[in-house]
């Protein structure tokens, strides 16, 4: 049985690939060493002290050395005197911005291959194009996913070090495919061209790459499957999908798109040639080209499935290198997934469907690494579809309910308000975690309906509390960015408050940190309108992204909620305490109320009091509870 491959340590992963292909003597692909003799040194360039501090804490936990620079000029000075392996560079800074600093770095011969990751909160293709033209190696949008970044740094550094050695990706004799009029290009196991095969119809061949497609590929796959079945070998199908195809279509002309297609196919051929997977004649087929964002690689006569898994990892690294279109370097983001004939009973249609399903599962999970189709994965997909159908049904029938978690004053634990939390207790599935059904609702397009349900439930409960013990407690509700961008969201909330006879001051809207990063968005405009009505606005889970507190001066915000990650690590460590103290101090300077989330111990509470936190929320002062329990005396 094929098992889903769990992502391993990148160094171990590359070590396996190097062993398989004997790359130690025939190095042709960017790779990073299995061990780092010295600590990686990262230069963090940002005018925001909070971001630099968060970066330092995150990277030092990975045994990396961090140098901080508060400006581009300071960064250039550090580069002149310090050994730096990678630069994390903010795009927008006072004085010289990240783009100009990147160009200055690239002018220095000893830094021509230095990895530079630009961090940008700018939207649109312009900022991305400008970054690559300036010479960045890669870019990240704010908020930064630190767990992902920490895994990307070692291979980028090692790839840059490889650039100084004779063997690099550029040294590969990549045979760029040329358009063929009436023939299919056939390859041997080493990726060499064997000849051309006439086509019955030119519609079965892509004009840009000469690759076969459609019925011709399906017929060839059926023959390969039949042969492998008789020889008791694997036939593996890999689907390669271009993720940023929309960006490519908007920024490149038709010749540029064709060039990307040709280079992508050439790299896949190079990976096959170096990987040595399969004893037959690997066939690469294109389903629609870059405009349809999908390619398929058929690997016949595979002895061990692990060989195909190692090949796909190698192919991912080859495709991760920038593509060249004229004088411009273009980043092409690809996702690869595989399926095996042993799990699909050597049926071509089932094999193709299985690869597509494994790709969908990887996209939904947001995973990196290799995902292979298996019965367990199929069960997961069926369960996912069943859960979505049950969620729709229970939402229509009003079977979801609200819990409320108390928010208390840090000084004396007085009840100040509550946060409304949606719960789903399914008759068929039991209690389903919000971490499961909220992303499912987003994927299924149910967030607007779900949010309207929450608003009605909460306002009805507020009205009931006001009748029992006036004045009613303020209640915070979570609204996603997809709902806040709707044209009628402000009118709906205003009309709902009037319908229940409630004042806007009794309602607080919580939004995510990343949603506030675009100050010109429609969601920000609607939050400004709500705040003008008297509705309070809070940012929750603050600190997990890369937002700058200085941005908050111009945003419609009243409350800052410190993410539970920072609270959980309050164990008397001076570094953790200093970071939380900085958050609280800077928020207070901006006139914001500070709420600490996830408070679970008396020690955490005592520390937060010392640091000047205003409000406490967590299991220590009250777990999420039914509405009837809220007005009872607090346990602590």
Secondary structure by P-SEA (a helix, b strand, c coil): cccccccccaaaaaaaaaaaaccccccccccccccccccbbbbbbcccaaaaaaaaaaaaaacbbbbbbccaaaaaaaaacccccccccccccccccaaaaaaaaaacccccccbbbbbbccccaaaaaaaaaaccccccccccaaaaaaaaaaaaaaaaaaaacccccccccccccccccbbbbbbcccccccbbbbbcccccccccccccccaaaaaaaaaaaaaaaaacbbbbbbbbbbcaaaaaaacccaaaaaaaaaaaaaaaaaaaaaacccccbbbbbbcccccccbbbbbbcccccaaaaaaaaaaaaaaaacccccccbbbbbbbbbbbcccccccccaaaaaaaaaaaaaaaaaaccccbbbbcaaaaaaaaaaaaaaaaaaaaaaacccbbbbbbbbbcccccccbbbbbbbbbcccccccccccaaaaaaaacaaaaaaaaaaaaaaaaaaaaaaacccccbbbbbbccccccccaaaaaaaaaaaaaccccccbbbbbccccccccccaaaaaaaaaaaabbbbbbcccccccccccccccccccbbbccccccccccccaaaaaaaaaaaaaaaaabbbbbbcccccaaaaaaaaaaccccccccccccccccccccccccc
